[in-house]
Amino acid sequence: MSDFAAVTDFVVVYVAEAHPTDGWAMSGNMDIRQHRSLEERLAAAEMLALHDIPCPVLVDTMDNGAARAYAAMPDRLYIVLDGVCVYKGWPGTAGYQPEAVRDWLQKFSG
């Protein structure tokens, strides 16, 4: 990410928990239940931020507006330039391809 600090700002948007302990839980995941309040979602996002995320961690609203607008469950990469989506990765683990974002940014930054 530091390679592109001059041309972009990176953010993580924490949305509804994909694998809550009281839902579709997976072994080895942290003990996070589905958020019932914004305070719970903020606390989960703070736990994520403890993992040395090198950019700001934003938090979706409880009505999941960002997740719905960007079809971001469970995860997805986007590049937004001047308010226009110029890169939209595929959703989910198979679609999570940071190297595609790097390639796009390298072409953009010349």
Summary of the structure (lengths in Angstrom):
residues: 110
radius of gyration: 14.9
end to end distance: 15.9
largest distance: 46.9
contacts: 250
relative contact order: 0.18
helix: 34%
strand: 14%
